[in-house]
């Protein structure tokens, strides 16, 4: 901070953090999104490089420029810690430490909200994929768009180069939306044989051909959930036209139906 900056006292900082939490709750209606809002607001207040509320055991990986505080918890909440990482050359004063101490109690409210709502920020997936992380302006913008889209039933187009995390964004939209209790079905369109595209996506009726048994396609498998179609551009124009019709009409007809 520059010499002309006026530092709010820890109590004022707590008020700012609580305001961020309550305003975020009314906007997002998703307790687990509040953690990111809280972390970013606190990071800006204490001018840290990063701030995170971590669900973790007592041991924390050492960091030469980090302050780690235990988050007070109710008996039914899992242990958590508040960690702020500063630049190695940045002096950390008593004000920052006091503010972080107060913030740890605010973080306790977040953890209890998440636990009570059954939407803890802990990863729930078994495939090992990481959550969307980061505190930069573009990442915050992506999070805000995910929030807005997740509250709707719109069909969503996610664009980006290979490896930029399109499926990760799709999964977060699914997990924050009204369809989160349904399945998330991911389809790599580039891996589907052209002659089988209709059967794979739309399904097959029983005895549509000799020896063929009925089976559901990906659209039916994702019923009341989310269907993520990856690499759509790799489909042939004819296959894309069939897919577009299904997306527009929101209905499918099995092969042989």
C-alpha positions as CSV (number, residue, x, y, z in Angstrom):
1,X,0.0,0.0,0.0
2,X,1.2,3.5,-0.6
3,X,1.7,6.0,2.1
4,X,-1.5,7.8,1.3
5,X,-3.7,4.8,1.7
6,X,-6.1,4.7,4.7
7,X,-6.3,1.2,6.2
8,X,-9.7,0.2,7.6
9,X,-9.6,-1.2,11.1
10,X,-10.2,-5.0,11.3
11,X,-13.8,-4.4,12.4
12,X,-14.5,-2.4,9.3
13,X,-12.8,-5.0,7.3
14,X,-15.1,-7.6,8.8
15,X,-18.1,-5.5,7.8
16,X,-16.8,-5.3,4.2
17,X,-16.3,-9.1,4.1
18,X,-19.8,-9.8,5.5
19,X,-21.3,-7.4,3.0
20,X,-19.5,-9.3,0.2
21,X,-20.8,-12.6,1.5
22,X,-24.4,-11.5,1.9
23,X,-24.6,-9.7,-1.4
24,X,-23.1,-12.7,-3.1
25,X,-25.6,-15.0,-1.4
26,X,-28.5,-13.0,-2.7
27,X,-27.0,-12.9,-6.2
28,X,-25.7,-16.4,-6.7
29,X,-28.0,-18.4,-4.3
30,X,-25.1,-20.9,-4.2
31,X,-23.2,-21.0,-0.9
32,X,-20.1,-22.6,-2.4
33,X,-19.7,-19.6,-4.8
34,X,-19.5,-17.3,-1.8
35,X,-16.1,-18.7,-0.9
36,X,-14.5,-17.4,-4.1
37,X,-16.1,-14.0,-3.6
38,X,-14.9,-13.9,0.0
39,X,-11.4,-14.9,-0.9
40,X,-11.1,-12.2,-3.6
41,X,-12.5,-9.5,-1.4
42,X,-10.1,-10.4,1.4
43,X,-7.2,-10.7,-1.0
44,X,-7.8,-7.1,-2.2
45,X,-8.2,-5.9,1.4
46,X,-4.9,-7.2,2.7
47,X,-3.2,-6.9,-0.7
48,X,-2.1,-10.5,-0.7
49,X,-1.0,-12.5,-3.8
50,X,-3.6,-15.1,-3.1
51,X,-6.1,-16.0,-0.4
52,X,-7.8,-19.4,0.1
53,X,-10.1,-21.1,2.5
54,X,-9.0,-24.7,2.4
55,X,-10.8,-27.8,3.5
56,X,-7.7,-29.7,4.8
57,X,-6.1,-31.5,7.7
58,X,-4.2,-29.6,10.3
59,X,-0.9,-29.8,8.4
60,X,-0.4,-27.2,5.8
61,X,2.4,-27.1,3.2
62,X,4.9,-24.5,4.4
63,X,5.3,-21.3,2.4
64,X,7.9,-18.7,3.3
65,X,5.5,-15.8,2.6
66,X,2.2,-17.3,3.9
67,X,0.1,-16.7,6.9
68,X,-2.1,-19.7,7.8
69,X,-4.9,-19.5,10.4
70,X,-7.3,-22.2,11.7
71,X,-10.9,-21.4,10.8
72,X,-13.1,-21.8,13.9
73,X,-15.6,-24.5,13.3
74,X,-18.7,-26.0,14.7
75,X,-18.6,-29.7,15.9
76,X,-20.3,-30.8,12.7
77,X,-18.0,-29.0,10.2
78,X,-14.8,-30.3,8.7
79,X,-11.5,-28.6,9.6
80,X,-10.5,-25.7,7.5
81,X,-7.7,-23.1,7.3
82,X,-7.5,-19.6,6.0
83,X,-4.2,-19.1,4.0
84,X,-2.9,-15.8,2.7
85,X,0.2,-15.8,0.5
86,X,2.1,-12.5,0.2
87,X,4.9,-11.5,-2.1
88,X,8.3,-12.5,-0.6
89,X,9.5,-8.8,-0.5
90,X,6.2,-7.5,0.9
91,X,6.2,-6.6,4.6
92,X,3.3,-8.0,6.5
93,X,2.2,-5.8,9.3
94,X,0.1,-6.2,12.4
95,X,-2.9,-4.8,10.6
96,X,-2.9,-7.5,8.0
97,X,-2.5,-10.2,10.7
98,X,-5.4,-8.8,12.7
99,X,-7.6,-8.5,9.7
100,X,-6.9,-12.1,8.7
101,X,-7.7,-13.2,12.3
102,X,-11.1,-11.5,12.0
103,X,-11.6,-12.9,8.5
104,X,-11.0,-16.4,9.8
105,X,-14.2,-16.0,11.9
106,X,-16.1,-14.8,8.8
107,X,-14.8,-17.8,6.9
108,X,-16.3,-20.0,9.6
109,X,-19.7,-18.8,8.6
110,X,-19.0,-19.7,5.0
111,X,-18.0,-23.2,6.0
112,X,-21.1,-23.7,8.1
113,X,-23.4,-22.3,5.3
114,X,-21.8,-24.8,2.9
115,X,-22.1,-27.7,5.3
116,X,-25.7,-26.9,6.2
117,X,-26.8,-26.6,2.6
118,X,-25.1,-29.8,1.7
119,X,-23.1,-28.0,-1.0
120,X,-19.7,-28.1,0.5
121,X,-16.8,-26.7,-1.6
122,X,-15.1,-30.1,-1.2
123,X,-14.6,-31.9,-4.6
124,X,-17.4,-34.4,-5.0
125,X,-16.2,-36.0,-8.3
126,X,-14.4,-39.2,-8.5
127,X,-12.6,-38.5,-11.8
128,X,-9.9,-36.4,-10.2
129,X,-10.6,-33.3,-12.2
130,X,-9.7,-30.0,-10.3
131,X,-12.2,-27.3,-9.7
132,X,-12.0,-24.0,-11.5
133,X,-9.4,-22.0,-9.7
134,X,-7.7,-18.6,-10.0
135,X,-8.2,-15.0,-8.9
136,X,-7.4,-13.0,-12.1
137,X,-10.0,-10.7,-13.7
138,X,-10.6,-13.1,-16.7
139,X,-11.2,-16.1,-14.3
140,X,-13.6,-14.0,-12.2
141,X,-15.5,-13.0,-15.4
142,X,-15.8,-16.7,-16.3
143,X,-17.1,-17.5,-12.8
144,X,-19.7,-14.8,-13.1
145,X,-20.9,-16.0,-16.5
146,X,-21.1,-19.6,-15.2
147,X,-23.3,-18.3,-12.3
148,X,-25.6,-16.5,-14.7
149,X,-25.9,-19.4,-17.1
150,X,-26.3,-22.0,-14.4
151,X,-29.5,-20.4,-13.3
152,X,-31.1,-21.0,-16.7
153,X,-32.0,-23.9,-18.9
154,X,-30.4,-22.4,-22.0
155,X,-28.3,-24.4,-24.4
156,X,-24.8,-23.1,-23.9
157,X,-21.9,-22.8,-26.4
158,X,-18.5,-23.0,-24.8
159,X,-15.6,-21.9,-27.1
160,X,-11.9,-22.3,-26.6
161,X,-8.8,-24.0,-27.8
162,X,-8.1,-27.6,-27.0
163,X,-7.0,-28.0,-23.4
164,X,-8.4,-24.7,-22.1
165,X,-11.0,-26.3,-19.8
166,X,-14.3,-26.3,-21.8
167,X,-15.5,-29.5,-20.1
168,X,-14.5,-28.1,-16.7
169,X,-16.7,-25.1,-17.3
170,X,-19.5,-27.4,-18.5
171,X,-19.3,-29.5,-15.4
172,X,-19.4,-26.4,-13.1
173,X,-22.5,-25.1,-15.0
174,X,-24.1,-28.5,-14.4
175,X,-23.1,-28.7,-10.7
176,X,-24.5,-25.2,-10.0
177,X,-27.7,-25.6,-12.0
178,X,-31.1,-27.0,-11.3
179,X,-30.0,-30.2,-13.2
180,X,-27.2,-31.1,-10.8
181,X,-29.0,-34.1,-9.4
182,X,-29.2,-35.6,-12.9
183,X,-26.3,-37.2,-14.9
184,X,-23.5,-35.3,-16.6
185,X,-22.8,-37.1,-19.9
186,X,-19.7,-36.1,-21.9
187,X,-19.4,-37.1,-25.5
188,X,-16.3,-36.8,-27.7
189,X,-17.9,-36.3,-31.1
190,X,-14.5,-36.7,-32.8
191,X,-14.3,-40.3,-31.6
192,X,-17.7,-41.4,-32.9
193,X,-17.7,-43.3,-36.2
194,X,-19.6,-41.3,-38.8
195,X,-22.0,-44.2,-39.6
196,X,-22.9,-44.7,-36.0
197,X,-23.5,-41.0,-35.0
198,X,-27.2,-41.3,-35.0
199,X,-27.2,-44.5,-33.0
200,X,-24.8,-43.2,-30.5
201,X,-26.5,-39.9,-29.9
202,X,-30.2,-40.8,-30.4
203,X,-30.3,-44.5,-29.6
204,X,-31.7,-47.5,-31.4
205,X,-35.1,-49.1,-31.3
206,X,-35.4,-52.9,-30.6
207,X,-34.9,-54.9,-33.8
208,X,-34.2,-51.9,-35.9
209,X,-31.9,-54.3,-37.8
210,X,-31.3,-58.1,-37.5
211,X,-29.9,-58.9,-34.1
212,X,-30.0,-55.3,-32.8
213,X,-31.3,-54.7,-29.3
214,X,-32.8,-51.5,-28.1
215,X,-30.5,-49.1,-26.4
216,X,-30.6,-45.5,-25.3
217,X,-28.5,-42.8,-27.0
218,X,-26.5,-40.1,-25.2
219,X,-29.4,-37.6,-25.3
220,X,-31.7,-40.0,-23.4
221,X,-28.8,-41.0,-21.0
222,X,-28.5,-37.3,-20.1
223,X,-32.3,-36.9,-19.4
224,X,-32.8,-34.4,-16.6
225,X,-29.1,-33.8,-16.5
226,X,-26.5,-32.2,-18.8
227,X,-25.2,-33.4,-22.2
228,X,-21.8,-32.0,-23.0
229,X,-20.9,-32.4,-26.7
230,X,-17.2,-31.9,-27.2
231,X,-15.4,-31.3,-30.6
232,X,-18.7,-30.8,-32.5
233,X,-16.7,-29.1,-35.2
234,X,-15.1,-32.4,-36.1
235,X,-18.5,-33.9,-37.2
236,X,-19.4,-33.9,-40.8
237,X,-21.8,-31.2,-42.0
238,X,-24.5,-33.8,-42.4
239,X,-24.0,-35.0,-38.9
240,X,-24.0,-31.4,-37.6
241,X,-27.3,-30.8,-39.3
242,X,-28.9,-33.8,-37.6
243,X,-27.5,-32.7,-34.2
244,X,-28.7,-29.1,-34.7
245,X,-32.2,-30.4,-35.4
246,X,-32.2,-32.3,-32.1
247,X,-30.9,-29.3,-30.2
248,X,-33.5,-27.0,-31.7
249,X,-36.5,-29.3,-31.2
250,X,-35.3,-30.7,-27.9
251,X,-36.6,-34.1,-29.0
252,X,-34.9,-37.1,-30.5
253,X,-36.1,-40.2,-32.4
254,X,-34.2,-43.4,-32.1
255,X,-32.9,-45.2,-35.2
256,X,-35.8,-47.4,-36.4
257,X,-38.3,-45.3,-34.5
